[in-house]
Amino acid sequence: MLLEIITPDKKLYEDEVKSLVLPGIDGSLGILDKHAPLISALKKGQIEVTDKASAKHNFPINGGVVEVLNNKVIVLAE
């Protein structure tokens, strides 16, 4: 699935990924390939990304919103 992490200043990340874990306001959200459509608010925490080569990446955020649709994940992060 394609992941984009965007802040008001710049695009932090854009690539195909295996999975990610997001800090949802009601608990962690795990997203895998072909996930059902979803829109959710995010709280302060870490986005944990596993890319296609199984490398791990972490991105700290102060909140935001995530949209999952048609195997594409867009994170609008603060």
Secondary structure, DSSP 8 states (H G I E B T S, - for coil): -EEEEE-SS-EEEEEEEEEEEEEETTEEEEEETT---EEEEEEEEEEEEEETT--EEEEEEEEEEEEEETTEEEEEE-
